[in-house]
């Protein structure tokens, strides 16, 4: 705490001392001119000014004090540079000696790209946002090869320690006292650097067996195909989480601001409007393909507005061919930056009403402009959305400031949703990185689902010694990340199921618990089968009469009505099992009147 106070004092001195010295010198300069003229030492104010600026040490009165302040100002200009260096050395010293149970954020430019080691660090805005979001509740150390004066002062003002280190990764871990840290987040620009740092952090040589490591993986395609076991020992996987910024954003955006909220209990189709085909919107498209299975049974529609869409979509479909069968994709070939209000009106007023709009550009000014036009048309122009206006969710890129200002003070303040990796609707307490990635809070239900699966498989082995245990019947910590994601998807889809029958999940005591009817369970079983089928398709499985796990073939990849009664019962049991798991977590189902249609 005392080091944070010292840092804030340094920032305060840095911020105001130079203006104070300059303004004081100017005041004394004016007074000196007046004094010289008044004493008859100069014939004019110009002559008095020239005399004053000669800095004659034999002067007295205001001139003496002015000379002193000018010299002090010059000295401060030198001292200011030394303070920055001294402050960074102070951080290095306190980190090495005093840091315990802290979070380390590691940054490094991509030395393989043009510019080499001096290349600008692409993920610096993200790192600053992350550090700012986390530091209110935990101690944060940001380690970086170099940092400019503005960013350093900003970090110090937030209480973040900054360690500049240009050596090897092992030395960096020592300099940041990783042996005493609780979490390390590696967000270097090059994914290979993130792998190297993560391996070094997980090594027994560090002597910190409880250190949790979060390793960022770019791009989306690499993240999907990444196999931890090719790079890490199995005994270290329980402490490692591979994450992709865009995928993390998309998962939470889709969950917090669902596409089906205004049509959940109807036969109307979900229609998602996206502005900008970026990595975040690509992840949203995949999320919709994986989880967009609703009561209506209709294939969701996605309208994407951007330029050069054929090339971009070809790359996505090439990577995941199943998307074409799971979604109806409507490409609107328009440059987002050149859209006019008449274009917005044309896009949203079509035969398929929009159920949600995601503004996902990488430029916050463009996102602001599109958001304002959408909100204006929905509020004042279009009659199609008077009764049920669709939600507008705007992405706030790292380092952004104008969207958050618009959210608080703009004409449509609070009438849309602001979303970023470090906060939601201007609330840092809802930081995705703090609440999800650091704490793995979103894994509670997914973990419980897997534990139930593991328990059932072991029971079958007890009943039948010839039963073959599934390769994934291991502890959650030892599961491959793609299997963990499959369990997370089951948990994520449950809220969609509950909206379909007018229910929501709450803590015990918040409302009156309801029991689902057999008809409602059947509706949810159909939705669960569609979700399972989509998940398998995305992962490359296809239909065959006989199951073959090696070649990814499965006989149940058919419509629900074509399943055997036993297989239909598995889907019903899956729904009931989820309700049972929620009960074990002190959660119940209640009717949600505000969502009834």
VEXDRENNU-709025 format. One line per 4 residues: number of its first residue (from 1); for each residue y negated, x, z negated of C-alpha. Coordinates in pm, 1 decimal. Layout:
BEGIN
NUM> Y X Z; ...
REM end
This chain:
BEGIN
1> 0.0 0.0 0.0; -240.4 279.7 -88.6; -182.0 451.4 249.0; -264.3 126.2 429.7
5> -591.3 104.7 233.3; -676.2 465.7 320.7; -613.1 389.9 689.0; -832.2 80.7 682.4
9> -1109.1 284.7 518.9; -1082.2 548.5 793.1; -1104.9 276.6 1059.9; -1405.0 122.2 886.0
13> -1584.4 458.4 863.2; -1501.0 537.1 1227.6; -1624.6 199.6 1343.4; -1961.7 191.0 1166.6
17> -2065.9 547.5 1080.6; -2177.0 647.8 1429.5; -2393.4 333.8 1485.3; -2540.2 385.4 1137.1
21> -2635.1 746.5 1208.6; -2786.3 664.5 1548.3; -2990.0 368.7 1420.1; -3112.5 564.9 1116.6
25> -3216.6 857.6 1338.2; -3410.0 623.3 1570.1; -3593.4 462.4 1279.4; -3686.0 803.7 1138.6
29> -3790.7 919.3 1487.1; -4039.3 631.7 1515.4; -4168.9 696.7 1164.4; -4210.2 1068.9 1245.6
33> -4422.3 990.6 1552.3; -4641.8 765.2 1340.8; -4665.1 1030.0 1067.4; -4769.1 1310.8 1307.0
37> -5036.9 1098.8 1471.0; -5162.5 975.8 1135.4; -5189.4 1335.8 1002.7; -5372.9 1451.6 1315.2
41> -5091.5 1686.8 1423.8; -5060.0 1523.8 1765.5; -5307.0 1367.9 2008.6; -5062.9 1106.6 2144.4
45> -4734.0 944.0 2068.5; -4568.5 1138.0 2353.7; -4690.4 1469.6 2208.5; -4570.6 1363.0 1865.2
49> -4228.8 1273.2 2007.8; -4195.5 1611.0 2179.2; -4295.0 1790.2 1858.7; -4041.8 1589.1 1661.0
53> -3759.9 1668.7 1902.1; -3816.2 2043.4 1871.1; -3642.9 2007.6 1532.6; -3883.3 2255.0 1363.5
57> -3720.1 2339.3 1031.5; -4057.5 2394.8 862.2; -4146.2 2029.5 907.1; -4173.3 1795.7 609.6
61> -4194.7 1417.1 560.8; -4009.2 1186.8 801.9; -3959.8 1473.3 1049.2; -3748.2 1661.1 800.7
65> -3525.7 1359.3 739.4; -3504.9 1283.3 1109.8; -3395.2 1638.4 1185.1; -3133.5 1607.4 915.2
69> -2996.2 1278.3 1057.8; -2983.0 1414.1 1413.8; -2789.5 1718.5 1296.0; -2561.4 1494.0 1093.7
73> -2503.1 1272.0 1397.8; -2403.0 1573.8 1606.7; -2172.4 1688.4 1328.9; -2016.7 1341.2 1309.0
77> -1936.5 1344.3 1681.7; -1724.4 1653.0 1615.0; -1583.7 1519.4 1289.0; -1477.8 1192.1 1453.1
81> -1239.6 1378.1 1682.1; -1103.2 1574.7 1387.0; -1054.8 1252.4 1185.5; -826.5 1105.5 1453.0
85> -614.7 1419.9 1449.4; -617.7 1436.5 1069.4; -526.9 1067.2 1044.2; -226.6 1108.8 1273.0
89> -115.9 1412.3 1070.1; -162.0 1201.5 757.6; 70.8 938.1 907.8; 331.7 1202.5 989.9
93> 317.7 1334.1 635.5; 339.3 996.2 458.8; 619.0 878.3 690.6; 827.5 1187.3 619.7
97> 782.7 1160.7 243.9; 736.7 798.6 146.6; 886.2 565.8 411.4; 1178.7 346.4 308.8
101> 1329.3 27.7 457.1; 1084.8 32.0 747.7; 1102.4 -72.2 1112.3; 1063.9 190.4 1383.8
105> 935.6 98.6 1730.3; 1004.3 374.5 1982.8; 800.9 416.8 2302.3; 826.5 668.5 2582.9
109> 701.5 667.9 2943.1; 946.9 680.3 3230.3; 947.8 1052.6 3308.5; 1162.9 989.7 3618.3
113> 882.6 796.5 3789.5; 576.0 930.7 3963.4; 344.5 1100.7 3717.6; 626.7 1246.4 3509.6
117> 570.7 1283.3 3137.9; 202.0 1189.6 3176.8; 286.9 855.1 3333.6; 121.2 556.7 3165.7
121> 349.9 380.5 2917.6; 424.2 41.5 3071.1; 551.7 -121.0 2752.3; 262.3 -13.3 2527.8
125> 98.8 -363.0 2519.9; 436.3 -510.2 2421.5; 483.0 -249.5 2146.2; 136.2 -317.0 2005.6
129> 199.6 -692.4 2003.2; 538.4 -643.1 1834.5; 399.4 -411.2 1569.3; 115.4 -652.8 1498.2
133> 355.2 -946.7 1461.9; 594.5 -764.3 1230.3; 355.5 -569.1 1008.0; 239.7 -873.7 810.4
137> 579.2 -886.0 636.4; 739.0 -543.8 690.6; 642.8 -176.8 714.9; 617.9 -63.9 1077.5
141> 610.3 282.8 1231.1; 515.4 316.0 1597.0; 629.4 642.5 1753.5; 480.9 744.6 2086.8
145> 409.2 1072.4 2273.4; 34.6 1003.7 2270.8; -204.7 717.3 2202.0; -569.9 663.0 2287.1
149> -843.0 616.8 2028.2; -878.9 240.8 2071.8; -507.4 162.9 2035.0; -471.3 404.0 1742.4
153> -761.6 242.5 1555.7; -617.6 -102.0 1628.8; -278.8 -4.9 1488.1; -434.1 152.7 1180.0
157> -644.1 -157.7 1123.0; -323.3 -363.7 1119.9; -156.6 -125.0 876.6; 83.4 25.3 1133.1
161> 163.0 393.9 1095.2; 143.5 589.6 1421.2; 358.7 897.4 1472.6; 292.5 1096.8 1790.0
165> 596.9 1298.9 1887.3; 671.7 1485.1 2212.6; 997.1 1654.0 2117.0; 1360.1 1547.8 2152.8
169> 1496.8 1218.9 2024.4; 1680.1 1374.5 1729.1; 1354.6 1531.7 1613.6; 1177.4 1199.2 1660.2
173> 1433.5 1023.5 1438.9; 1375.9 1285.6 1173.1; 996.1 1258.5 1206.0; 1008.8 880.1 1160.3
177> 1258.1 905.4 873.4; 1514.2 692.8 1054.3; 1771.4 787.6 791.4; 1583.8 558.2 549.8
181> 1484.9 281.8 798.1; 1646.6 -61.4 823.1; 1578.3 -131.7 1194.6; 1498.8 65.6 1508.5
185> 1366.4 -107.2 1821.6; 1377.3 106.2 2134.4; 1151.3 -23.8 2413.6; 1103.3 284.9 2629.0
189> 1013.8 231.9 2992.9; 1343.2 381.5 3111.7; 1663.3 202.5 3005.1; 1853.4 532.1 2992.7
193> 1611.2 658.4 2728.0; 1680.4 343.0 2526.6; 2054.9 410.6 2547.3; 2005.5 773.8 2439.9
197> 1786.3 680.6 2142.3; 2022.6 402.0 2036.8; 2323.6 634.0 2046.6; 2138.1 894.5 1840.6
201> 2030.5 628.9 1589.3; 2387.7 496.8 1555.1; 2540.8 842.6 1518.6; 2707.9 929.9 1186.7
205> 2493.1 1244.1 1194.6; 2190.1 1033.5 1099.6; 2368.6 926.3 779.6; 2230.6 572.2 787.8
209> 2531.4 339.5 831.9; 2319.3 28.3 768.9; 2056.3 95.2 1039.9; 2030.2 -195.6 1284.3
213> 1944.8 -94.1 1641.4; 1780.4 -316.0 1903.5; 1797.9 -168.0 2251.3; 1588.1 -318.1 2531.8
217> 1756.0 -341.2 2869.8; 1564.0 -390.9 3191.3; 1610.6 -546.1 3445.6; 1773.4 -890.2 3412.2
221> 2050.8 -799.0 3653.6; 2127.5 -477.3 3467.2; 2120.2 -663.1 3136.3; 2372.2 -919.4 3264.0
225> 2613.0 -656.5 3391.7; 2567.6 -409.0 3106.8; 2887.1 -329.0 2917.3; 2819.6 -181.2 2572.3
229> 3167.5 -35.1 2544.7; 3098.6 196.1 2838.1; 2818.2 363.9 2641.0; 2889.4 307.8 2269.6
233> 3182.2 347.4 2031.7; 3337.4 22.5 1913.6; 3273.0 99.7 1548.2; 2898.1 106.3 1614.2
237> 2870.9 -221.5 1810.3; 2827.8 -431.8 1497.2; 2488.9 -264.6 1440.1; 2370.1 -282.4 1800.3
241> 2199.3 -560.5 1990.4; 2111.8 -526.9 2356.9; 1821.0 -748.7 2456.4; 1601.0 -821.4 2753.0
245> 1244.2 -932.2 2689.9; 1241.6 -1194.1 2968.3; 1579.0 -1337.4 2870.6; 1475.1 -1361.1 2506.0
249> 1155.7 -1542.4 2605.5; 1336.5 -1781.5 2839.9; 1600.3 -1873.1 2585.1; 1338.8 -1959.7 2324.3
253> 1104.3 -2134.0 2569.4; 1390.6 -2350.2 2691.4; 1492.0 -2432.5 2334.1; 1147.6 -2491.8 2181.8
257> 1003.6 -2680.0 2480.4; 1302.3 -2847.5 2647.4; 1292.1 -2981.8 3000.2; 1466.3 -3309.9 2911.3
261> 1262.9 -3433.7 2613.1; 1103.0 -3730.2 2796.7; 1418.1 -3838.5 2988.2; 1697.9 -3737.5 2748.9
265> 1851.1 -4084.7 2705.6; 1788.0 -4210.8 3056.4; 1952.8 -4171.8 3395.5; 1642.6 -3997.6 3529.2
269> 1670.0 -3648.2 3664.1; 1520.1 -3342.6 3492.4; 1260.0 -3182.3 3720.0; 1120.0 -2844.5 3617.8
273> 805.6 -2704.2 3779.5; 757.5 -2326.4 3768.5; 452.2 -2129.0 3874.2; 534.8 -1769.1 3961.6
277> 883.6 -1634.8 4029.2; 880.3 -1356.6 3770.6; 1156.6 -1210.6 3556.0; 1082.2 -1477.0 3290.6
281> 1108.2 -1765.2 3538.0; 1424.2 -1608.1 3682.0; 1571.2 -1608.6 3329.5; 1457.2 -1970.7 3286.9
285> 1635.3 -2066.7 3609.2; 1956.0 -1909.5 3477.7; 1910.3 -2084.3 3142.7; 1866.7 -2419.3 3318.0
289> 2178.4 -2356.7 3529.3; 2376.4 -2266.0 3218.6; 2250.9 -2538.7 2983.4; 2090.0 -2803.6 3205.0
293> 2369.8 -3058.6 3170.1; 2230.7 -3391.8 3061.3; 2333.3 -3749.2 2994.1; 2228.3 -3858.7 3344.1
297> 2486.0 -3626.2 3497.7; 2235.4 -3545.4 3771.0; 2183.6 -3191.8 3892.9; 1843.9 -3065.9 3762.8
301> 1572.2 -2996.6 4018.2; 1357.8 -2683.9 4004.6; 1035.9 -2658.0 4205.2; 910.5 -2299.7 4226.4
305> 558.3 -2217.0 4343.4; 497.0 -1861.7 4465.0; 471.1 -1647.4 4774.9; 758.1 -1462.7 4947.3
309> 1007.2 -1697.1 4779.8; 1289.0 -1666.3 5035.9; 1327.9 -1295.2 4967.6; 1302.4 -1333.1 4588.8
313> 1545.4 -1627.0 4569.2; 1791.8 -1454.7 4801.1; 1815.2 -1171.8 4549.5; 1877.8 -1414.1 4261.4
317> 2138.6 -1622.2 4447.5; 2306.3 -1304.6 4564.5; 2337.2 -1194.7 4202.5; 2455.4 -1535.0 4072.0
321> 2591.4 -1748.8 4361.0; 2684.4 -2038.4 4127.6; 2315.5 -2127.1 4077.2; 2310.2 -2293.8 4419.7
325> 2579.3 -2539.9 4307.2; 2426.3 -2609.5 3966.4; 2061.7 -2669.2 4058.4; 1859.5 -2826.7 4336.7
329> 1598.6 -2563.6 4417.7; 1277.1 -2661.6 4592.3; 1068.9 -2367.3 4715.5; 692.7 -2423.9 4746.5
333> 563.3 -2129.3 4947.2; 209.7 -2089.5 4812.5; 26.0 -1797.0 4657.6; -32.0 -1889.7 4292.2
337> -364.9 -1707.8 4286.8; -495.5 -1912.9 4581.7; -388.6 -2261.9 4463.3; -658.0 -2530.8 4462.9
341> -667.7 -2856.0 4265.5; -562.1 -3051.7 4576.5; -249.4 -2831.8 4595.5; -168.1 -2903.5 4229.6
345> -209.5 -3277.7 4292.4; 22.7 -3261.4 4592.3; 286.0 -3062.6 4400.8; 306.8 -3282.5 4089.4
349> 273.7 -3624.5 4256.4; 602.4 -3648.6 4443.4; 904.0 -3878.2 4436.2; 1070.5 -3675.7 4158.7
353> 836.4 -3684.0 3855.1; 791.7 -3355.6 3670.4; 947.6 -3341.8 3323.2; 803.4 -3002.8 3223.3
357> 591.5 -2725.0 3376.5; 633.2 -2356.4 3293.3; 343.6 -2131.8 3396.9; 510.9 -1791.2 3409.3
361> 283.0 -1554.7 3601.6; 233.2 -1195.9 3488.9; -144.8 -1234.1 3515.1; -291.1 -1427.2 3220.3
365> -607.1 -1518.7 3416.7; -395.0 -1689.0 3683.8; -188.4 -1857.4 3412.1; -509.4 -1983.6 3250.1
369> -642.0 -2122.8 3579.4; -316.9 -2303.4 3669.5; -284.3 -2443.4 3316.1; -638.7 -2583.4 3322.4
373> -583.2 -2753.8 3658.3; -249.4 -2903.0 3549.1; -392.0 -3037.6 3223.7; -699.7 -3177.1 3394.9
377> -497.1 -3364.4 3657.3; -244.5 -3504.1 3406.3; -520.7 -3613.5 3166.7; -777.2 -3753.5 3410.0
381> -635.2 -3783.7 3759.7; -269.6 -3875.2 3800.5; -154.9 -4228.3 3716.5; 210.1 -4120.1 3743.8
385> 198.2 -3944.4 3405.8; -29.4 -4173.7 3203.3; 250.2 -4309.9 2982.2; 466.7 -3998.6 2963.8
389> 274.7 -3680.9 3045.5; 494.1 -3377.2 3092.0; 462.1 -3069.4 2869.5; 278.7 -2765.4 3003.8
393> 397.6 -2429.2 2868.4; 188.8 -2122.4 2952.8; 322.3 -1770.9 2915.3; 91.3 -1528.7 2737.4
397> 172.7 -1175.0 2863.5; 164.9 -875.8 2624.4; -191.9 -775.7 2542.5; -332.4 -1110.4 2657.3
401> -638.6 -1264.7 2487.8; -788.5 -1537.0 2708.1; -502.2 -1786.9 2691.3; -494.2 -1782.4 2312.1
405> -871.5 -1835.7 2309.2; -833.4 -2129.6 2549.1; -555.1 -2274.1 2333.4; -785.4 -2279.2 2028.6
409> -1128.3 -2348.6 2177.7; -1079.9 -2476.7 2534.0; -1137.4 -2824.1 2670.3; -766.9 -2903.6 2634.4
413> -723.0 -2727.0 2297.8; -379.6 -2792.6 2152.9; -272.1 -3009.6 2449.6; -41.8 -2749.6 2598.6
417> 195.8 -2488.9 2455.6; 123.5 -2118.5 2440.0; 423.3 -1890.0 2436.1; 480.6 -1518.1 2400.4
421> 741.6 -1283.7 2259.5; 544.3 -1243.1 1938.6; 416.4 -1594.1 1873.4; 417.3 -1958.6 1964.3
425> 115.3 -2188.7 1982.5; -97.2 -1921.8 1817.3; 137.3 -1891.4 1518.6; 265.7 -1540.3 1442.4
429> 507.5 -1689.5 1185.7; 704.5 -1822.2 1484.5; 736.2 -1475.8 1633.3; 1052.9 -1455.6 1840.5
433> 1093.4 -1086.8 1774.0; 1062.7 -1126.7 1396.9; 1264.0 -1445.3 1355.0; 1531.8 -1394.0 1617.0
437> 1580.7 -1037.0 1727.1; 1522.1 -874.8 1387.9; 1701.2 -1125.8 1171.2; 1957.8 -1264.2 1416.1
441> 1877.6 -1604.3 1262.3; 1968.7 -1775.5 1587.7; 2326.5 -1645.3 1555.6; 2419.5 -1849.3 1247.3
445> 2571.4 -2140.1 1442.3; 2714.6 -1921.6 1718.8; 2879.5 -1698.3 1460.2; 3025.8 -2000.1 1278.5
449> 3165.9 -2132.0 1606.8; 3336.8 -1803.7 1674.9; 3472.2 -1782.5 1319.6; 3628.1 -2127.1 1366.5
453> 3783.3 -2014.2 1696.5; 3919.4 -1698.3 1534.2; 4064.2 -1893.3 1241.0; 4239.8 -2138.0 1476.0
457> 4389.1 -1855.3 1685.3; 4524.1 -1683.1 1373.4; 4670.8 -2013.0 1250.4; 4854.1 -2053.3 1581.2
461> 4999.2 -1705.1 1532.1; 5123.8 -1801.5 1185.0; 5289.4 -2111.4 1328.2; 5434.4 -1927.9 1626.0
465> 5495.5 -1549.7 1603.6; 5521.6 -1540.9 1985.3; 5168.2 -1672.8 2023.3; 4950.3 -1421.4 2206.3
469> 4622.7 -1355.8 2025.6; 4322.3 -1375.8 2258.3; 4140.4 -1043.4 2314.1; 3821.9 -1204.3 2176.2
473> 3986.8 -1301.5 1848.8; 3800.2 -1034.5 1657.1; 3515.4 -1033.5 1405.7; 3175.6 -1139.2 1542.2
477> 3042.3 -786.0 1492.4; 3307.9 -648.7 1729.9; 3256.6 -905.0 2007.1; 3115.3 -792.2 2342.8
481> 2756.2 -911.8 2387.6; 2848.3 -1146.0 2675.7; 3096.1 -1329.4 2450.0; 2833.4 -1354.8 2175.0
485> 2599.8 -1503.1 2436.9; 2865.5 -1759.5 2530.3; 2878.4 -1874.7 2166.1; 2498.5 -1882.3 2151.3
489> 2497.2 -2104.8 2461.0; 2727.9 -2355.8 2289.8; 2491.9 -2366.9 1992.4; 2183.0 -2393.8 2214.6
493> 2329.0 -2689.2 2406.1; 2391.5 -2892.4 2092.8; 2025.8 -2996.9 2062.7; 2043.5 -3122.2 2422.3
497> 2349.2 -3327.8 2330.6; 2176.7 -3473.3 2025.5; 1871.4 -3580.2 2226.2; 2107.7 -3758.7 2467.1
501> 2218.6 -3994.8 2187.7; 1880.8 -4021.3 2013.3; 1966.2 -3787.5 1725.1; 1841.9 -3462.2 1580.5
505> 1973.1 -3204.6 1334.8; 1793.4 -3174.4 998.3; 1858.9 -3029.8 656.0; 2044.9 -3247.6 406.2
509> 1812.8 -3483.1 218.6; 1550.8 -3505.9 495.4; 1687.3 -3830.3 640.6; 1974.9 -4076.9 641.6
513> 2288.5 -3927.0 796.0; 2442.4 -4113.9 1090.1; 2791.8 -4107.5 1233.5; 2841.4 -4088.4 1608.1
517> 3032.8 -4372.1 1773.9; 3338.1 -4304.6 1990.9; 3128.0 -4393.6 2296.8; 2861.4 -4138.5 2197.6
521> 3125.9 -3871.7 2137.3; 3266.8 -3941.5 2484.0; 2919.3 -3898.6 2639.8; 2879.8 -3566.2 2460.3
525> 3232.0 -3452.8 2555.9; 3145.3 -3504.9 2923.7; 2825.0 -3303.0 2876.8; 3017.2 -3026.8 2697.6
529> 3269.7 -3003.0 2981.4; 2987.6 -2972.1 3236.2; 2828.3 -2698.9 3025.4; 3158.3 -2511.0 2993.6
533> 3225.1 -2542.3 3366.5; 2877.9 -2410.6 3452.4; 2912.7 -2117.8 3211.9; 3242.8 -2018.8 3370.4
537> 3099.3 -2052.9 3721.5; 2801.4 -1832.5 3638.7; 3041.1 -1568.9 3506.9; 3237.5 -1568.6 3833.1
541> 3527.4 -1802.8 3749.1; 3670.2 -2038.6 4011.9; 3931.4 -2315.4 4026.3; 4304.7 -2248.6 4053.8
545> 4613.5 -2447.7 3960.9; 4726.1 -2171.5 3723.5; 4501.1 -1991.1 3477.7; 4449.2 -1619.2 3541.0
549> 4203.7 -1447.2 3303.2; 4211.2 -1117.4 3491.7; 4105.8 -1276.8 3822.3; 3890.8 -1541.3 3649.2
553> 4079.1 -1848.1 3765.2; 4102.7 -2172.0 3565.0; 4261.9 -2514.0 3634.3; 4003.1 -2709.7 3431.3
557> 3710.9 -2636.8 3661.5; 3714.7 -2995.9 3787.3; 3516.7 -3312.3 3698.0; 3580.9 -3453.5 3349.0
561> 3764.7 -3762.3 3480.0; 4024.0 -3537.2 3646.7; 4113.9 -3359.5 3321.5; 4431.8 -3438.6 3131.7
565> 4393.6 -3639.1 2811.4; 4474.9 -3328.8 2610.5; 4196.1 -3131.0 2779.5; 3950.5 -3420.0 2734.7
569> 4037.5 -3416.9 2367.1; 3948.0 -3045.5 2349.9; 3595.1 -3132.0 2461.8; 3573.8 -3413.8 2204.7
573> 3703.9 -3177.2 1937.3; 3441.8 -2921.6 2036.6; 3166.2 -3176.5 1965.2; 3323.1 -3277.6 1633.4
577> 3373.9 -2914.6 1536.0; 3005.1 -2842.5 1590.8; 2912.3 -3133.4 1363.0; 3153.1 -3000.1 1100.5
581> 3002.1 -2650.5 1124.5; 2653.4 -2793.6 1083.1; 2774.6 -2973.2 772.0; 2895.6 -2643.4 628.3
585> 2539.7 -2510.1 682.3; 2395.0 -2807.4 485.6; 2271.6 -2983.6 799.8; 2320.9 -3345.9 907.5
589> 2256.9 -3574.2 1205.9; 1984.9 -3837.7 1183.6; 1841.2 -4083.4 1433.8; 1520.9 -3960.1 1593.1
593> 1312.4 -4270.3 1678.7; 1026.0 -4071.4 1830.8; 1256.5 -3957.3 2110.2; 1413.7 -4295.3 2188.6
597> 1335.4 -4423.9 2536.7
REM end
